[in-house]
Amino acid sequence: MDYTKLKTRLKDKFTKEYKKTKHTDAYLEAEVEYKKARESVKMMEMELQALLQAFTASSIYENITSSLASGFEMVKETLKKQNRQRTEVSKEEADVFGLFAGSSQALASNTKGDVSRQFEALSYSLKKVSASRVQLKDGLTRVMDTIKELKDTSLEIDDNRLRILDIRQCIESSKSAEEEEKYKQDYTESISKVYEDMKGYTQSHELSEIALGLVGALRSFFGDAYDAMAENINEK
């Protein structure tokens, strides 16, 4: 079911019908926990999308165009040049670190002595950081895939929550005792399944994978970035 339509159905039907459906306290508590977890996953997804965008060249363009059109053109040209001359360290599109690496290399070429060597080292370090960024993006993308799996799960749960309302209405409109009993059994089984699914959602291994995936991706990136600077930059 389309998520927008599902949200509309949930809003309309739950406000009108849900209070008529009697649930145990345990079910209602599980539902509250489930909905909070579901909304938190949505928030995590938006924040991860912002983080991924922050490591792309396009985000640099957007930030600059908001205030400095001429600066945008300068940076755009720099990025184009860097795209034509991709380094051996990073084969992806130039990003913010690749941009700084290019500026540092330019300073290294236009200075002498220790200053030149320091900027040369900085440029090399930033290229390594840029390469590590590619791995970070891959790690974050895997986390996003896990979030998508959770969203699919929540859509199925919400659809089943709606089905409970449909079954209850079928019970009320039953034309025979046999039909009513059939729907009541279906209702009981559906309630039990949704309850277990909501409890399972808040304790799912996918949630653990999100946390561990983020820790691994960020630890690897910042660790590599620190090592790159420590190995190549000598403070005096």
N, C-alpha and C positions, 0 to 999 in steps of 0.2 A: 504494500500500500504506500502511496506517495506520502512523504512525511508531513507536508503542509496540510494535506487533506486529513491525515490522521490527527494532527494537532487540533484542527477545527472540529472534528468529530468528538475528540476527547473533551474539548471545552464545552461544546453544546450539550453532549449527552451526560457528562459528569455533573454539570451544574443542575440539570433538570432531573436526572434519574438516580445519580449515585447515592444520594442520601436515603433512597428507598431500599437500597441493598444493605442488608445487615451483614457485618463482618465481625470476626473476633478481634479482640484487642491485639493479639499477636499478629494477625494479618495487617491491621492498620499500622502498627509499628513498623512492620517490614516494608509496607508501602511508602511510609515517610522516609525511611532510610534509603530505599531504592531511588525515589525521586530526587533526593539530595545528591546521591552518588551520580545519577544520570546527568543532572545539571552541572556537577563538578567536572565530569568528563567533557561536556560541551565547552566549558570554560577553558579546560586544558587544551582542547583542540585549537581554539582561537589563539591562545597564547603561543602555542607551538608554531602555528602558521605565521604569526608575527615574528617569531624568532628565526624561522627559516627565511623569511623575506629580508630580515636584517642582514643576512649574509649573502645577499645577491646584489649584483650591480644595479639592477632596476630600482632598488630601494634608494640607492645613492642618487639616481636621476630624480626620483620623486621628491626627495628632501631638498635638493638644490633648486629644482624648478619652482618650488613654492616661494622662493625668495630671490634667487639669483639666476636669471635667465642666461646672462652672459657666462657666468661661472659654470652653468650646466653645459654649455657648448664646449668650454675648455676641457672639462672633465670627460665629456663624451668623446672628444677627440683623443684624449689621453688613453681612455679605455679601448678605443678602436685600435690605436697603435699597439697597445699591449696585447690585444687579441690577435693581431697579425704576427706578433713576436712572442708566442707563448713559451714559457720557460719549461725546462725539463722537469722541474719540481712539480708544477701544477699545470695540468693539461686542460682544466676547465676554464670557462669564461672568467675574465679578470673580475675580482671582487674588491671589496674595500682594502683588504690586505695586499692584494696584487697592485692596487692603485698606489698605496703607500710605498710598496717595494719599488715601483717605477720612479716615484719622486725621490726616494733615497738613493737609487742608482744614479739619477741625474745629478744629485748633489755630490755623490762620490766622484763622478766624472768631471765635475767643475770645481773640485777642491783638491788640496794636496796634503801629503804627509799623513799624520795620524787621523786628522779629520776625515780625509778621503777613505782611509781604511775602515774607520768606524761606520761610515755611511754604507760602505760596501758590505760590511758584516751585517748591518741592519737590514739592508735590502735582501741579502741571502736569507736571513732569519724570517723576514716577512713572507718570502716565497714559500718557506717551509710551513709557516703558519697557514698560508693559503691552501697548501696541499692538505694540511690537517683539517681544514674547514670542509673539504670535500668529504672526508670520512665522517665529520660531524653531521653534515647534511644527510648522508646515507643512514646514519644511526637515527636521526630524528625522523626521517622518512619511514623507517621501519616501525618507529613508535606510532606514527600517524596511521599506518596500516593496522596496527593493533587497536587503536582507537576506533577505526572504522568497523572492525569486527564487533567491538562493544556497542557501537551505535546500532548495528544490525540486530544485535541481541535485544537491545532496549526497544527497538521498533516491534520486534516479535512479541515481547512482553506486553507492550502497550496495546498491541492488536488483540492479544488474549484477554487483557483487562476489559476491552470493549466487548469482546465476545461474551463475557460474563453477564454484561447488561442485556445483551441480545437474548441470552438463554433465559434470564429471569423474565423478560417480557414474553418469551414463548411459554413459560410456565403459567403466567397469568392468563394467557389466551388459549390455553389447552382446551380441547373439546371433549376429552375423555380422561378418566382416571389413569388409564394405561399410558396415554401420551404425557400426562403431567408427571407421572412417576419416571418416565424415560428422561424427560428434561431435568428433573430434579437430580437424578443420578449424574447426568452430564454436568450439571451445575456444580455439584459437590466435587467431582473429579477435576473440573476446570479451576475451581477455587484452590484446590490443593496444589495443582500444577503451577499456577501463577504465584502462589505463596512461595513455593520452593524455588521457582525461577528468580523471584525478586531477592530472596535471601542469597541465592547463589551469585547473583549479579554483584552484590556488595562485597563478596568474598572471592570473586573470580580470579583465576590465575592470570587473566589478561591485565587486570589492574596491577598485579605484581610485575608483569612484564613491562608495563609502562614506566613504573618507578625505576626498575633495574635498567631498562633501556636508556632512560634519561641520564641516570647516574653514570653509566658506562660511556655514553657519547660525550657528555660534558667533561668527565674526568679525563678521558683520552685527549680531547681537544685542548683543554687548558694545561694539561700536563705536557703535551707536545709543544704548545706555545711557550711555556716556561722554559723547557729544555732548549728550544731553538734559540731563545734569547740568551740563556745562560752559557750556551756553548760558543756563541759567536760574538757577543758583546762584552768587551773588557772595559770596566769602569776604571777611571783614573782620578 
